[in-house]
Amino acid sequence: MTTKAGNTQPAMPNLAEILIQSQDMPWREKSLKGLHEKMLWRDEATGASIAMIRFEKGVGIPSEHLHASNQFMYCLSGRYEYLSSGVTLTAGAFYCNPKGNVHGPTVAHEETIVIEIYDGPHYPQRPDWYASEQDAR
């Protein structure tokens, strides 16, 4: 692409549209019992992703941890608590957790569904509560 001044700029990336009917997707059970996901979008090159996550009542992340990128969550339904801080997500709540911030453990006080977004890879290394690399992505 050339501008009026004759400067050459890199071509814009091809951003193809996607449309997913999430209600038609099956939930994939992760290796942490009671945790399920619907992966809506993932960039394999960067590790960035958008997923729906469902926690059964009483399920959560069992220990403190941190992420290798920024984490964003929007709660669609339920009640999900970060036990160390008392931060609780309910329907309509937006949560932003910056890269490297230690947080958790967590618990879902009722079945909870969130949209979870990462702007890069989820973890610096696979947490011990996941039995596979796929579950930590």
N, CA and C atoms as a LAMMPS dump frame, in Angstrom:
ITEM: TIMESTEP
0
ITEM: NUMBER OF ATOMS
411
ITEM: BOX BOUNDS ff ff ff
-5.0000000000000000e+02 5.0000000000000000e+02
-5.0000000000000000e+02 5.0000000000000000e+02
-5.0000000000000000e+02 5.0000000000000000e+02
ITEM: ATOMS id mol type element x y z
1 1 1 N 0.851 -1.169 0
2 1 2 C 0 0 0
3 1 3 C 0.9 1.236 0
4 2 1 N 0.593 2.187 -0.854
5 2 2 C 1.396 3.402 -0.95
6 2 3 C 0.529 4.593 -0.58
7 3 1 N 1.04 5.484 0.252
8 3 2 C 0.316 6.686 0.658
9 3 3 C 0.555 7.797 -0.352
10 4 1 N -0.144 8.947 -0.197
11 4 2 C 0.02 10.092 -1.096
12 4 3 C 1.46 10.58 -1.118
13 5 1 N 2.127 10.492 -0.003
14 5 2 C 3.516 10.962 0.059
15 5 3 C 4.476 9.953 -0.55
16 6 1 N 3.97 8.814 -0.997
17 6 2 C 4.823 7.815 -1.608
18 6 3 C 5.445 6.853 -0.615
19 7 1 N 5.085 6.96 0.657
20 7 2 C 5.61 6.04 1.673
21 7 3 C 4.929 4.689 1.55
22 8 1 N 5.694 3.634 1.685
23 8 2 C 5.136 2.3 1.654
24 8 3 C 4.812 1.858 3.072
25 9 1 N 3.597 1.349 3.26
26 9 2 C 3.167 0.847 4.571
27 9 3 C 2.827 -0.623 4.439
28 10 1 N 2.944 -1.378 5.536
29 10 2 C 2.602 -2.799 5.459
30 10 3 C 1.124 -2.989 5.142
31 11 1 N 0.84 -4.05 4.44
32 11 2 C -0.55 -4.368 4.102
33 11 3 C -1.332 -4.673 5.371
34 12 1 N -2.596 -4.339 5.361
35 12 2 C -3.466 -4.64 6.499
36 12 3 C -3.702 -6.147 6.549
37 13 1 N -3.802 -6.709 7.758
38 13 2 C -4.053 -8.15 7.844
39 13 3 C -5.45 -8.489 7.342
40 14 1 N -5.607 -9.695 6.865
41 14 2 C -6.905 -10.174 6.413
42 14 3 C -7.687 -10.62 7.644
43 15 1 N -8.676 -9.856 8.028
44 15 2 C -9.486 -10.176 9.204
45 15 3 C -10.83 -10.713 8.732
46 16 1 N -10.894 -11.994 8.497
47 16 2 C -12.126 -12.62 8.043
48 16 3 C -13.136 -12.65 9.186
49 17 1 N -14.374 -12.4 8.855
50 17 2 C -15.43 -12.451 9.86
51 17 3 C -15.719 -13.895 10.241
52 18 1 N -16.136 -14.078 11.476
53 18 2 C -16.607 -15.392 11.909
54 18 3 C -17.923 -15.195 12.637
55 19 1 N -18.757 -16.188 12.6
56 19 2 C -20.006 -16.184 13.345
57 19 3 C -20.167 -17.567 13.946
58 20 1 N -20.321 -17.615 15.26
59 20 2 C -20.481 -18.887 15.963
60 20 3 C -21.772 -18.827 16.766
61 21 1 N -22.591 -19.823 16.631
62 21 2 C -23.782 -19.949 17.469
63 21 3 C -23.373 -20.789 18.68
64 22 1 N -22.98 -20.115 19.753
65 22 2 C -22.409 -20.828 20.908
66 22 3 C -23.377 -21.821 21.528
67 23 1 N -24.685 -21.563 21.42
68 23 2 C -25.646 -22.51 21.995
69 23 3 C -25.623 -23.859 21.264
70 24 1 N -25.099 -23.881 20.032
71 24 2 C -25.012 -25.123 19.264
72 24 3 C -23.716 -25.893 19.529
73 25 1 N -22.783 -25.278 20.226
74 25 2 C -21.505 -25.93 20.52
75 25 3 C -21.631 -26.778 21.781
76 26 1 N -21.029 -27.962 21.788
77 26 2 C -21.022 -28.743 23.036
78 26 3 C -20 -28.168 24.017
79 27 1 N -20.257 -28.345 25.301
80 27 2 C -19.269 -27.986 26.32
81 27 3 C -18.187 -29.047 26.32
82 28 1 N -16.929 -28.631 26.374
83 28 2 C -15.807 -29.568 26.501
84 28 3 C -15.405 -29.605 27.967
85 29 1 N -15.44 -30.798 28.548
86 29 2 C -15.041 -30.925 29.947
87 29 3 C -13.523 -30.878 30.041
88 30 1 N -13.04 -30.037 30.936
89 30 2 C -11.601 -29.936 31.154
90 30 3 C -11.186 -30.943 32.221
91 31 1 N -9.888 -31.115 32.424
92 31 2 C -9.415 -32.129 33.377
93 31 3 C -9.639 -31.73 34.832
94 32 1 N -9.951 -30.467 35.101
95 32 2 C -10.38 -30.062 36.436
96 32 3 C -11.878 -30.344 36.497
97 33 1 N -12.26 -31.356 37.267
98 33 2 C -13.649 -31.822 37.302
99 33 3 C -14.605 -30.676 37.614
100 34 1 N -15.656 -30.572 36.797
101 34 2 C -16.671 -29.547 36.986
102 34 3 C -16.409 -28.257 36.241
103 35 1 N -15.336 -28.221 35.446
104 35 2 C -14.982 -27.04 34.652
105 35 3 C -15.137 -27.397 33.17
106 36 1 N -15.865 -26.56 32.439
107 36 2 C -16.183 -26.834 31.039
108 36 3 C -15.915 -25.582 30.209
109 37 1 N -15.617 -25.769 28.922
110 37 2 C -15.374 -24.612 28.057
111 37 3 C -15.965 -24.794 26.671
112 38 1 N -16.238 -23.657 26.05
113 38 2 C -16.544 -23.563 24.626
114 38 3 C -15.55 -22.551 24.084
115 39 1 N -14.562 -23.015 23.346
116 39 2 C -13.554 -22.121 22.776
117 39 3 C -14.172 -21.413 21.573
118 40 1 N -14.326 -20.108 21.669
119 40 2 C -14.96 -19.331 20.614
120 40 3 C -13.961 -18.84 19.577
121 41 1 N -12.751 -18.523 20.028
122 41 2 C -11.723 -18.013 19.119
123 41 3 C -10.363 -18.174 19.778
124 42 1 N -9.378 -18.505 18.97
125 42 2 C -8.012 -18.643 19.473
126 42 3 C -7.026 -18.273 18.373
127 43 1 N -6.01 -17.505 18.734
128 43 2 C -4.921 -17.174 17.826
129 43 3 C -3.739 -18.056 18.225
130 44 1 N -3.47 -19.064 17.437
131 44 2 C -2.404 -20.017 17.767
132 44 3 C -1.032 -19.347 17.813
133 45 1 N -0.84 -18.284 17.036
134 45 2 C 0.463 -17.615 17.005
135 45 3 C 0.763 -16.872 18.302
136 46 1 N -0.262 -16.266 18.918
137 46 2 C -0.034 -15.46 20.12
138 46 3 C -0.532 -16.101 21.406
139 47 1 N -1.434 -17.074 21.288
140 47 2 C -2.047 -17.671 22.472
141 47 3 C -3.269 -16.919 22.958
142 48 1 N -3.609 -15.794 22.326
143 48 2 C -4.806 -15.034 22.701
144 48 3 C -6.045 -15.894 22.448
145 49 1 N -7.071 -15.712 23.296
146 49 2 C -8.265 -16.533 23.135
147 49 3 C -9.49 -15.869 23.749
148 50 1 N -10.647 -16.347 23.296
149 50 2 C -11.939 -15.974 23.864
150 50 3 C -12.716 -17.267 24.039
151 51 1 N -13.201 -17.508 25.248
152 51 2 C -13.928 -18.752 25.528
153 51 3 C -15.07 -18.495 26.493
154 52 1 N -16.075 -19.342 26.409
155 52 2 C -17.105 -19.402 27.444
156 52 3 C -16.648 -20.469 28.427
157 53 1 N -16.705 -20.161 29.705
158 53 2 C -16.288 -21.093 30.747
159 53 3 C -17.475 -21.324 31.676
160 54 1 N -17.745 -22.592 31.972
161 54 2 C -18.826 -22.939 32.91
162 54 3 C -18.239 -23.667 34.102
163 55 1 N -18.496 -23.133 35.285
164 55 2 C -18.101 -23.754 36.538
165 55 3 C -19.34 -24.357 37.176
166 56 1 N -19.299 -25.637 37.494
167 56 2 C -20.388 -26.223 38.259
168 56 3 C -20.346 -25.659 39.676
169 57 1 N -21.474 -25.696 40.357
170 57 2 C -21.54 -25.205 41.734
171 57 3 C -20.489 -25.919 42.587
172 58 1 N -19.731 -25.143 43.362
173 58 2 C -18.704 -25.692 44.24
174 58 3 C -17.34 -25.858 43.601
175 59 1 N -17.247 -25.634 42.299
176 59 2 C -15.987 -25.81 41.572
177 59 3 C -15.281 -24.47 41.45
178 60 1 N -13.975 -24.509 41.431
179 60 2 C -13.177 -23.305 41.229
180 60 3 C -11.741 -23.685 40.958
181 61 1 N -10.899 -22.684 40.902
182 61 2 C -9.465 -22.912 40.742
183 61 3 C -8.897 -23.104 42.145
184 62 1 N -8.209 -24.224 42.398
185 62 2 C -7.893 -24.626 43.773
186 62 3 C -6.759 -23.879 44.473
187 63 1 N -5.969 -23.106 43.745
188 63 2 C -4.84 -22.458 44.42
189 63 3 C -4.506 -21.114 43.776
190 64 1 N -3.643 -20.357 44.469
191 64 2 C -3.157 -19.097 43.913
192 64 3 C -2.409 -19.376 42.615
193 65 1 N -2.486 -18.438 41.693
194 65 2 C -1.801 -18.583 40.419
195 65 3 C -1.68 -17.213 39.767
196 66 1 N -0.969 -17.166 38.656
197 66 2 C -0.866 -15.948 37.862
198 66 3 C -0.917 -16.321 36.393
199 67 1 N -1.115 -15.305 35.564
200 67 2 C -1.23 -15.527 34.126
201 67 3 C -0.092 -14.836 33.381
202 68 1 N 0.219 -15.379 32.221
203 68 2 C 1.291 -14.851 31.38
204 68 3 C 0.815 -13.697 30.505
205 69 1 N -0.468 -13.378 30.573
206 69 2 C -1.029 -12.256 29.819
207 69 3 C -2.196 -11.676 30.609
208 70 1 N -2.788 -10.633 30.086
209 70 2 C -3.936 -10.02 30.75
210 70 3 C -5.164 -10.911 30.594
211 71 1 N -5.933 -11.016 31.675
212 71 2 C -7.146 -11.836 31.701
213 71 3 C -8.34 -10.907 31.889
214 72 1 N -9.373 -11.14 31.091
215 72 2 C -10.61 -10.367 31.188
216 72 3 C -11.764 -11.356 31.299
217 73 1 N -12.704 -11.081 32.182
218 73 2 C -13.867 -11.955 32.323
219 73 3 C -15.134 -11.106 32.398
220 74 1 N -16.176 -11.598 31.736
221 74 2 C -17.496 -10.998 31.827
222 74 3 C -18.437 -12.104 32.276
223 75 1 N -19.114 -11.882 33.392
224 75 2 C -19.979 -12.909 33.968
225 75 3 C -21.367 -12.848 33.329
226 76 1 N -21.777 -13.962 32.736
227 76 2 C -23.107 -14.059 32.129
228 76 3 C -24.155 -14.479 33.151
229 77 1 N -23.763 -15.375 34.073
230 77 2 C -24.699 -15.86 35.087
231 77 3 C -23.922 -16.489 36.232
232 78 1 N -24.551 -16.554 37.409
233 78 2 C -23.958 -17.234 38.547
234 78 3 C -23.298 -16.296 39.536
235 79 1 N -22.462 -16.907 40.39
236 79 2 C -21.728 -16.163 41.422
237 79 3 C -20.398 -16.853 41.634
238 80 1 N -19.311 -16.16 41.313
239 80 2 C -17.959 -16.711 41.295
240 80 3 C -17.064 -15.82 42.136
241 81 1 N -16.436 -16.375 43.171
242 81 2 C -15.68 -15.58 44.13
243 81 3 C -14.193 -15.904 44.12
244 82 1 N -13.374 -14.839 44.189
245 82 2 C -11.937 -14.952 44.431
246 82 3 C -11.766 -14.911 45.949
247 83 1 N -11.441 -16.048 46.544
248 83 2 C -11.479 -16.19 47.993
249 83 3 C -10.486 -15.299 48.731
250 84 1 N -9.297 -15.075 48.18
251 84 2 C -8.294 -14.278 48.891
252 84 3 C -8.658 -12.796 48.968
253 85 1 N -9.403 -12.3 47.987
254 85 2 C -9.745 -10.875 47.964
255 85 3 C -11.22 -10.593 48.219
256 86 1 N -12.066 -11.612 48.078
257 86 2 C -13.502 -11.408 48.224
258 86 3 C -14.167 -10.852 46.975
259 87 1 N -13.395 -10.59 45.914
260 87 2 C -13.983 -10.111 44.665
261 87 3 C -14.941 -11.182 44.163
262 88 1 N -16.181 -10.776 43.886
263 88 2 C -17.204 -11.726 43.462
264 88 3 C -17.851 -11.265 42.17
265 89 1 N -17.844 -12.14 41.177
266 89 2 C -18.48 -11.851 39.898
267 89 3 C -19.902 -12.366 39.937
268 90 1 N -20.853 -11.531 39.517
269 90 2 C -22.246 -11.92 39.33
270 90 3 C -22.647 -11.456 37.933
271 91 1 N -23.828 -11.822 37.496
272 91 2 C -24.263 -11.489 36.136
273 91 3 C -24.065 -10.014 35.845
274 92 1 N -23.376 -9.716 34.749
275 92 2 C -23.107 -8.353 34.325
276 92 3 C -21.781 -7.796 34.804
277 93 1 N -21.078 -8.517 35.681
278 93 2 C -19.795 -8.029 36.209
279 93 3 C -18.676 -8.233 35.191
280 94 1 N -17.791 -7.238 35.104
281 94 2 C -16.594 -7.318 34.272
282 94 3 C -15.39 -7.316 35.198
283 95 1 N -14.444 -8.222 34.948
284 95 2 C -13.255 -8.382 35.783
285 95 3 C -12.033 -8.305 34.89
286 96 1 N -11.041 -7.535 35.313
287 96 2 C -9.778 -7.417 34.594
288 96 3 C -8.658 -7.766 35.556
289 97 1 N -7.852 -8.741 35.191
290 97 2 C -6.745 -9.196 36.016
291 97 3 C -5.456 -9.023 35.214
292 98 1 N -4.583 -8.092 35.633
293 98 2 C -3.382 -7.828 34.835
294 98 3 C -2.365 -8.966 34.875
295 99 1 N -1.631 -9.073 33.81
296 99 2 C -0.551 -10.054 33.659
297 99 3 C 0.325 -10.066 34.914
298 100 1 N 0.588 -11.272 35.434
299 100 2 C 1.498 -11.439 36.558
300 100 3 C 0.882 -11.241 37.934
301 101 1 N -0.363 -10.793 38.015
302 101 2 C -1.019 -10.584 39.31
303 101 3 C -1.414 -11.929 39.923
304 102 1 N -0.922 -12.208 41.124
305 102 2 C -1.269 -13.455 41.813
306 102 3 C -2.675 -13.315 42.373
307 103 1 N -3.526 -14.298 42.094
308 103 2 C -4.915 -14.288 42.55
309 103 3 C -5.389 -15.711 42.76
310 104 1 N -6.583 -15.864 43.353
311 104 2 C -7.129 -17.182 43.639
312 104 3 C -6.764 -17.598 45.041
313 105 1 N -7.273 -18.723 45.486
314 105 2 C -8.172 -19.647 44.809
315 105 3 C -9.564 -19.047 44.598
316 106 1 N -10.402 -19.787 43.833
317 106 2 C -11.749 -19.319 43.519
318 106 3 C -12.764 -20.412 43.78
319 107 1 N -14.04 -20.011 43.843
320 107 2 C -15.125 -20.986 43.963
321 107 3 C -16.384 -20.405 43.335
322 108 1 N -17.135 -21.26 42.658
323 108 2 C -18.447 -20.889 42.125
324 108 3 C -19.482 -21.268 43.175
325 109 1 N -20.163 -20.28 43.723
326 109 2 C -21.178 -20.536 44.75
327 109 3 C -22.46 -21.077 44.146
328 110 1 N -22.599 -20.948 42.845
329 110 2 C -23.679 -21.548 42.069
330 110 3 C -23.125 -21.749 40.667
331 111 1 N -23.816 -22.528 39.837
332 111 2 C -23.309 -22.694 38.478
333 111 3 C -23.069 -21.311 37.885
334 112 1 N -21.883 -21.124 37.293
335 112 2 C -21.472 -19.824 36.774
336 112 3 C -20.945 -19.965 35.359
337 113 1 N -21.356 -19.026 34.497
338 113 2 C -20.85 -18.993 33.125
339 113 3 C -20.247 -17.614 32.888
340 114 1 N -19.003 -17.614 32.414
341 114 2 C -18.289 -16.37 32.1
342 114 3 C -17.747 -16.428 30.682
343 115 1 N -17.551 -15.256 30.105
344 115 2 C -16.742 -15.118 28.898
345 115 3 C -15.351 -14.747 29.397
346 116 1 N -14.345 -15.513 28.995
347 116 2 C -12.972 -15.267 29.448
348 116 3 C -12.104 -14.956 28.237
349 117 1 N -11.367 -13.856 28.333
350 117 2 C -10.525 -13.387 27.238
351 117 3 C -9.096 -13.238 27.74
352 118 1 N -8.146 -13.745 26.982
353 118 2 C -6.722 -13.544 27.242
354 118 3 C -6.119 -12.87 26.019
355 119 1 N -5.225 -11.888 26.24
356 119 2 C -4.585 -11.226 25.107
357 119 3 C -3.239 -11.861 24.757
358 120 1 N -3 -13.04 25.262
359 120 2 C -1.79 -13.809 24.998
360 120 3 C -1.934 -15.163 25.664
361 121 1 N -0.844 -15.873 25.91
362 121 2 C -0.923 -17.2 26.533
363 121 3 C -1.481 -17.117 27.948
364 122 1 N -2.168 -18.172 28.374
365 122 2 C -2.821 -18.178 29.68
366 122 3 C -1.829 -18.241 30.843
367 123 1 N -0.934 -19.213 30.818
368 123 2 C -0.053 -19.464 31.962
369 123 3 C 1.411 -19.499 31.517
370 124 1 N 2.336 -19.114 32.408
371 124 2 C 3.756 -19.262 32.087
372 124 3 C 4.156 -20.735 32.011
373 125 1 N 3.468 -21.579 32.784
374 125 2 C 3.64 -23.035 32.719
375 125 3 C 2.336 -23.679 33.156
376 126 1 N 2.097 -24.914 32.736
377 126 2 C 0.832 -25.591 33.02
378 126 3 C 0.638 -25.76 34.529
379 127 1 N -0.498 -25.269 35.056
380 127 2 C -0.783 -25.469 36.484
381 127 3 C -1.036 -26.938 36.793
382 128 1 N -0.747 -27.355 38.016
383 128 2 C -0.874 -28.768 38.368
384 128 3 C -2.314 -29.259 38.439
385 129 1 N -3.296 -28.366 38.438
386 129 2 C -4.686 -28.832 38.481
387 129 3 C -5.189 -29.257 37.102
388 130 1 N -4.415 -29.025 36.051
389 130 2 C -4.75 -29.493 34.707
390 130 3 C -3.863 -30.668 34.341
391 131 1 N -4.476 -31.702 33.782
392 131 2 C -3.737 -32.913 33.398
393 131 3 C -3.169 -32.824 31.98
394 132 1 N -3.576 -31.808 31.209
395 132 2 C -3.095 -31.711 29.831
396 132 3 C -2.751 -30.272 29.483
397 133 1 N -1.873 -30.127 28.498
398 133 2 C -1.521 -28.792 27.995
399 133 3 C -2.732 -28.125 27.366
400 134 1 N -3.591 -28.896 26.682
401 134 2 C -4.77 -28.329 26.025
402 134 3 C -5.662 -27.625 27.04
403 135 1 N -5.796 -28.18 28.236
404 135 2 C -6.66 -27.577 29.243
405 135 3 C -6.086 -26.272 29.788
406 136 1 N -4.803 -26.075 29.702
407 136 2 C -4.15 -24.863 30.216
408 136 3 C -4.053 -23.77 29.147
409 137 1 N -4.566 -24.026 27.957
410 137 2 C -4.502 -23.046 26.855
411 137 3 C -5.716 -22.175 26.856
